[in-house]
């Protein structure tokens, strides 16, 4: 009996360690995320903590690109807004991720409006070049690129391409989700993604950044 109890304790401890490691690496089984979200809706602190650790690192990377000096403050505002809407949120973990980045983008826009030096924005051109061919190299680059490499390379991209690449890679959002956040068509997002990844590929080769 004592041996069985000890084994169960070790198993539970191993499970907690595995979950913690997954959170820190932004990887967590869907069922764990669903449980955390269900608990967070009820105000469970453990559930909220899991969601925070899962999403906040990538959220901060995104915010630092746009407003490094106030990224932590903006992240706090994002989480406060998310907390207010969590009880009535009826989507899953993936929808929550899209919701978090939607709120983050709104906070960035608000911040820029309040800045003395407002940064110019460049809309994604929806007319013109049609991205109909995407090589395996393009798609491989998108998913193999580390988040740190993206942060190093993306600063010199045109604004609309940088935004799409950041949301797709750092946010791990789908084309459809990015389109909704930016108010663009999926086709426009694909065009910007295609152009941005091509530019990043060239910059990677020139700079020697490992991805």
Order of alpha helices (4+ residues) and beta strands (2+ residues): alpha-alpha-alpha-alpha-alpha-alpha-alpha-alpha-alpha-alpha
